[in-house]
Amino acid sequence: MEAVAKLRNCPMSPRKMRLVVDIIRGKAVNDALNILKYTKNEGSVWVEKLLLSAISNWENKNDGMSPEDADLYVKTVFVDGGSMLKRFQPAPQGRAHRIRKRMNHVTIVVDGKTTIEA
């Protein structure tokens, strides 16, 4: 049984976040957590918290099962663009340049490789 966790309106560009997310796609949960812990990108902190939340959601769905026994892995993870804050910055000769502060939405789906028999 899979569990989902979503992060909305993360104040970081989707392009930078996709670099972090691509590293952990399809990995075992323990390996993904270790990779995120030692990745120096800012997005790894956000994704690490989100992955821990997905694991917790999976534990709540499956009472009596531990994540180690189920061989949890990152089934799906993707980043979508979010809203944009638009600002202006003064430029030479009375002009103005537009600054777009981008945000993103991250979704992680965690699933176990072993099936649960009722």
matplotlib code that plots the C-alpha trace (Angstrom):
import matplotlib.pyplot as plt

x = [0.0, 1.4, 1.5, 1.7, 3.2, 3.0, 4.9, 3.2, 4.6, 8.3, 10.2, 12.7, 12.7, 11.4, 14.5, 16.8, 14.4, 14.3, 18.1, 17.6, 14.5, 16.1, 18.8, 16.4, 13.8, 13.4, 15.8, 15.2, 14.0, 17.1, 19.4, 17.4, 17.6, 21.4, 21.8, 19.6, 21.5, 24.8, 23.7, 24.7, 21.9, 19.2, 16.4, 17.7, 16.6, 13.0, 12.9, 14.3, 11.5, 9.0, 10.3, 10.2, 6.5, 5.7, 7.3, 5.2, 2.0, 2.8, 3.2, -0.1, -1.8, -0.2, -0.6, 1.8, 4.2, 7.6, 9.2, 12.2, 10.1, 8.2, 11.3, 10.0, 11.2, 10.5, 7.9, 7.2, 8.5, 7.9, 8.1, 5.5, 5.8, 3.9, 2.9, 5.3, 6.0, 6.6, 8.8, 10.6, 14.2, 15.5, 17.7, 19.9, 18.4, 15.1, 14.2, 12.9, 13.7, 11.2, 12.2, 10.2, 10.6, 9.5, 7.9, 7.2, 5.1, 6.8, 4.9, 6.4, 4.8, 6.3, 5.5, 6.6, 8.1, 6.7, 2.9, 0.8, -1.3, -4.4]
y = [0.0, 3.3, 6.6, 10.2, 13.4, 16.8, 20.0, 23.1, 26.5, 25.8, 29.0, 27.7, 27.3, 24.0, 23.6, 23.5, 21.2, 18.7, 18.3, 17.0, 14.9, 13.1, 11.7, 9.8, 8.5, 4.7, 4.3, 2.5, 4.9, 4.4, 5.1, 8.1, 9.6, 9.1, 10.7, 13.7, 14.1, 14.5, 16.5, 20.2, 21.6, 23.6, 21.6, 18.4, 19.8, 20.3, 16.9, 15.1, 16.4, 15.5, 12.0, 11.5, 12.7, 10.2, 7.4, 8.5, 8.5, 5.0, 3.8, 5.4, 3.5, 0.2, -0.5, -3.1, -3.0, -1.4, 0.3, -2.0, -5.1, -3.8, -2.7, 0.9, 2.7, 6.0, 4.9, 8.3, 11.8, 14.8, 18.6, 21.0, 24.7, 26.8, 30.4, 33.3, 36.5, 39.2, 42.2, 45.0, 46.0, 49.5, 49.4, 52.1, 55.1, 54.9, 51.5, 48.5, 44.8, 42.2, 39.7, 36.4, 34.6, 31.1, 28.5, 24.7, 21.8, 18.5, 15.1, 11.9, 8.5, 5.7, 2.1, -1.3, -4.0, -6.8, -7.3, -7.2, -10.3, -9.9]
z = [0.0, -1.0, 0.9, -0.5, 0.9, -0.7, -0.2, -1.5, -2.3, -1.5, -2.1, -4.6, -8.4, -9.8, -11.9, -8.9, -7.0, -9.8, -9.6, -6.0, -6.7, -9.7, -7.4, -5.1, -7.6, -7.4, -4.5, -1.2, 1.6, 3.7, 0.8, -0.2, 3.3, 3.4, 0.0, 1.0, 4.3, 2.5, -0.5, -0.1, -2.2, -0.4, -1.8, -0.1, 3.3, 2.0, 0.3, 3.3, 5.6, 3.0, 2.7, 6.4, 6.3, 3.6, 5.7, 8.6, 6.5, 5.3, 9.0, 9.9, 7.0, 7.8, 11.5, 12.9, 9.9, 10.1, 7.1, 7.3, 6.9, 3.9, 2.0, 1.4, -1.7, -3.5, -6.1, -7.6, -7.0, -9.2, -9.0, -10.5, -10.9, -8.3, -8.1, -8.9, -6.9, -9.4, -8.4, -10.1, -9.7, -10.7, -13.7, -15.4, -17.2, -15.5, -16.6, -14.5, -14.7, -13.7, -11.1, -10.9, -7.6, -8.4, -6.2, -6.6, -5.5, -4.7, -4.4, -3.1, -3.3, -1.1, -1.5, -0.1, -2.3, -0.2, -0.2, 2.9, 3.5, 5.6]

ax = plt.figure().add_subplot(projection="3d")
ax.plot(x, y, z, "-o")
ax.set_aspect("equal")
plt.show()
